[in-house]
Amino acid sequence: MKYSTYIIAGLLFVLWGVVVYGFNNPPRIIHLLIPIAGIIILLRIFFNKRISKTLKD
């Protein structure tokens, strides 16, 4: 459960890659997966540092 957000973000990247390179004309909405995956990773990094900082104090 500790790395579940990274797994979700990784699956979004893989799904994006499969759809973009697997189909000749992918739907344009599929390109939203990349920013969503990036936001998930950034939130995980930000909150992980924030929580660890409060635990040290």
C-alpha positions as CSV (number, residue, x, y, z in Angstrom):
1,M,0.0,0.0,0.0
2,K,3.0,2.3,0.5
3,Y,3.7,2.6,-3.2
4,S,0.2,2.3,-4.6
5,T,0.2,5.8,-5.9
6,Y,3.3,5.1,-7.9
7,I,1.7,2.0,-9.3
8,I,-1.3,3.9,-10.4
9,A,0.8,6.6,-12.0
10,G,2.9,3.9,-13.7
11,L,-0.2,2.2,-15.0
12,L,-1.5,5.5,-16.4
13,F,1.8,6.0,-18.3
14,V,1.7,2.4,-19.7
15,L,-2.0,2.8,-20.7
16,W,-1.2,6.1,-22.4
17,G,1.7,4.5,-24.3
18,V,-0.3,1.5,-25.4
19,V,-3.2,3.6,-26.7
20,V,-1.0,6.2,-28.4
21,Y,1.3,3.8,-30.1
22,G,-1.2,1.0,-30.6
23,F,-3.9,2.8,-32.5
24,N,-3.6,4.9,-35.7
25,N,-5.9,7.6,-34.5
26,P,-6.2,7.6,-30.7
27,P,-8.8,9.8,-29.0
28,R,-7.5,13.2,-28.0
29,I,-8.7,12.8,-24.4
30,I,-6.2,10.0,-23.8
31,H,-3.4,12.7,-23.6
32,L,-4.9,13.8,-20.3
33,L,-3.4,10.7,-18.7
34,I,0.1,12.1,-18.7
35,P,-0.6,15.2,-16.7
36,I,-2.8,13.2,-14.3
37,A,0.0,10.7,-13.7
38,G,2.5,13.6,-13.2
39,I,0.2,15.3,-10.7
40,I,-0.2,12.0,-8.8
41,I,3.6,11.6,-8.6
42,L,4.2,15.2,-7.5
43,L,1.5,15.0,-4.8
44,R,3.0,11.8,-3.5
45,I,6.5,13.4,-3.3
46,F,5.2,16.6,-1.8
47,F,3.1,15.0,0.9
48,N,5.7,12.3,1.7
49,K,8.3,15.0,2.5
50,R,5.7,17.0,4.4
51,I,4.6,14.0,6.5
52,S,8.2,12.9,7.2
53,K,9.1,16.4,8.3
54,T,6.3,16.5,10.8
55,L,7.2,13.1,12.2
56,K,10.8,14.2,12.8
57,D,9.8,17.2,14.8
